[in-house]
Amino acid sequence: MGRRDYEDDPDAPAANSLVPAASAVVVDECGRILLQRRRDNNMWALPGGAMHIGESLPDCAIRETREETGFHVEVVGIVGTYTHPGHVFAYDDGEVRQEFSICFLARPVGGQLEVSEESTDVRWFAPGEIDALPMVPSIRKRVNDWREGTMPAAR
């Protein structure tokens, strides 16, 4: 399913859905960050996705990371909360989802790199390599918030 991101765009469609989601900044012992190249927009992104009924947001981040990258992780903190009503995702099926995401800090505890059906590539990157990667602004903000080491004010 295709997806298009809109942020503070006056031409964006109106939101018709709000779904809790979680993502993870996974950092290894060398200080590298785990990213996946998304199949739907060909951009590099953090592992993450929608929360399921019966799971917590940290459990969602753990499950999504395992499904999308092959790594088992442990949540060790929060990077930030991202609930900007001017940021929506429009899907091919007509859903227009308002952003509602918590980004967690995690560390790998097992597993190995695996590409999922949602991605074309999964890799570890040194922090200095990230700026050159194609990335949607909302994901870049999460990565930058992690690099700056401060949790942003809720928005």
C-alpha positions as CSV (number, residue, x, y, z in Angstrom):
1,M,0.0,0.0,0.0
2,G,1.4,3.4,-0.9
3,R,1.7,6.3,1.5
4,R,2.3,10.0,1.2
5,D,3.4,12.2,4.1
6,Y,2.1,15.8,4.5
7,E,3.5,18.1,7.1
8,D,2.0,21.6,7.5
9,D,0.8,21.4,3.9
10,P,-2.4,23.4,3.2
11,D,-3.2,21.0,0.4
12,A,-3.1,18.0,2.7
13,P,-6.3,15.9,2.9
14,A,-8.2,16.1,6.2
15,A,-7.3,13.4,8.8
16,N,-10.0,10.6,9.2
17,S,-8.0,8.3,11.5
18,L,-5.9,8.4,14.6
19,V,-3.8,5.3,15.4
20,P,-1.2,5.0,18.2
21,A,2.2,4.0,16.8
22,A,5.7,3.5,18.1
23,S,9.1,3.6,16.5
24,A,12.6,2.9,17.8
25,V,16.0,4.5,17.5
26,V,18.1,1.3,17.9
27,V,21.7,2.0,18.8
28,D,24.4,-0.7,19.0
29,E,27.5,-0.8,21.2
30,C,29.5,1.1,18.5
31,G,27.0,4.0,18.5
32,R,25.5,3.1,15.1
33,I,21.8,3.5,14.4
34,L,19.6,0.8,12.7
35,L,17.6,2.0,9.7
36,Q,15.4,0.4,7.1
37,R,14.8,1.5,3.5
38,R,11.0,1.5,3.1
39,R,9.5,-0.2,0.1
40,D,6.5,2.2,-0.1
41,N,8.5,5.5,-0.5
42,N,12.1,4.4,-0.9
43,M,13.2,6.5,2.0
44,W,15.3,5.5,5.0
45,A,13.3,5.2,8.2
46,L,13.3,4.0,11.8
47,P,11.6,0.7,12.4
48,G,8.0,1.2,13.7
49,G,4.4,1.0,13.1
50,A,0.9,0.8,14.5
51,M,0.1,-0.5,18.0
52,H,-2.1,-3.6,18.2
53,I,-4.8,-4.2,20.7
54,G,-3.4,-6.0,23.7
55,E,0.1,-4.6,23.5
56,S,1.8,-1.6,25.1
57,L,3.6,1.1,23.1
58,P,7.1,-0.2,24.1
59,D,6.0,-3.8,23.1
60,C,4.8,-2.3,19.8
61,A,8.3,-0.8,19.2
62,I,9.9,-4.1,20.1
63,R,7.6,-6.1,17.8
64,E,7.9,-3.7,14.9
65,T,11.7,-3.7,15.1
66,R,11.9,-7.5,15.1
67,E,9.4,-7.8,12.2
68,E,11.1,-5.1,10.1
69,T,14.8,-5.6,10.9
70,G,15.3,-9.1,12.4
71,F,16.6,-7.7,15.6
72,H,15.3,-8.3,19.1
73,V,15.7,-5.1,21.2
74,E,15.3,-3.8,24.7
75,V,13.7,-0.4,25.2
76,V,16.0,1.8,27.4
77,G,14.4,5.2,27.1
78,I,12.2,7.6,25.1
79,V,13.4,9.8,22.3
80,G,10.2,11.8,22.1
81,T,6.5,12.1,21.5
82,Y,5.3,13.1,18.0
83,T,1.6,14.1,17.8
84,H,1.6,17.1,15.4
85,P,-2.0,17.5,14.0
86,G,-0.6,19.1,10.9
87,H,1.3,15.9,10.0
88,V,-0.8,13.3,8.2
89,F,-0.2,10.2,6.2
90,A,-2.5,9.6,3.2
91,Y,-2.8,5.9,2.2
92,D,-4.0,4.5,-1.1
93,D,-7.1,3.0,0.5
94,G,-8.4,6.5,1.5
95,E,-7.2,6.5,5.1
96,V,-5.6,9.8,6.2
97,R,-3.9,9.2,9.5
98,Q,-3.0,12.0,11.9
99,E,0.5,11.5,13.5
100,F,0.4,9.9,16.9
101,S,3.8,8.3,17.7
102,I,6.1,7.7,20.6
103,C,9.8,7.1,19.6
104,F,11.7,4.9,22.0
105,L,15.4,4.4,22.5
106,A,16.4,0.8,22.3
107,R,19.5,-1.5,22.1
108,P,19.9,-4.8,20.3
109,V,19.8,-7.9,22.4
110,G,19.8,-10.6,19.7
111,G,18.8,-11.4,16.1
112,Q,20.4,-10.6,12.8
113,L,19.8,-8.2,9.9
114,E,16.7,-9.3,7.9
115,V,14.9,-7.4,5.2
116,S,11.1,-7.6,5.6
117,E,8.3,-7.3,3.0
118,E,8.0,-3.6,4.0
119,S,11.7,-2.8,3.3
120,T,14.3,-3.2,0.6
121,D,17.4,-2.8,2.8
122,V,18.3,-2.8,6.5
123,R,21.6,-1.4,7.7
124,W,23.6,0.1,10.6
125,F,24.8,3.7,10.1
126,A,27.3,5.8,12.0
127,P,25.7,9.1,13.1
128,G,27.8,11.0,10.6
129,E,26.4,9.0,7.6
130,I,22.8,9.8,8.3
131,D,22.5,13.4,6.9
132,A,23.2,12.2,3.3
133,L,20.3,9.6,3.4
134,P,16.9,10.3,1.9
135,M,14.5,10.5,4.7
136,V,11.0,12.1,5.3
137,P,11.2,15.2,7.6
138,S,9.3,13.5,10.5
139,I,11.8,10.7,10.7
140,R,14.8,13.0,10.3
141,K,13.4,15.0,13.3
142,R,13.3,11.9,15.5
143,V,16.9,11.0,14.4
144,N,18.1,14.6,15.1
145,D,16.3,14.6,18.5
146,W,18.2,11.4,19.4
147,R,21.5,12.9,18.2
148,E,20.9,16.1,20.2
149,G,20.2,13.9,23.2
150,T,17.3,16.0,24.5
151,M,13.7,14.9,24.5
152,P,11.7,17.6,22.6
153,A,8.7,19.3,24.1
154,A,5.4,17.6,23.2
155,R,3.9,19.0,20.1
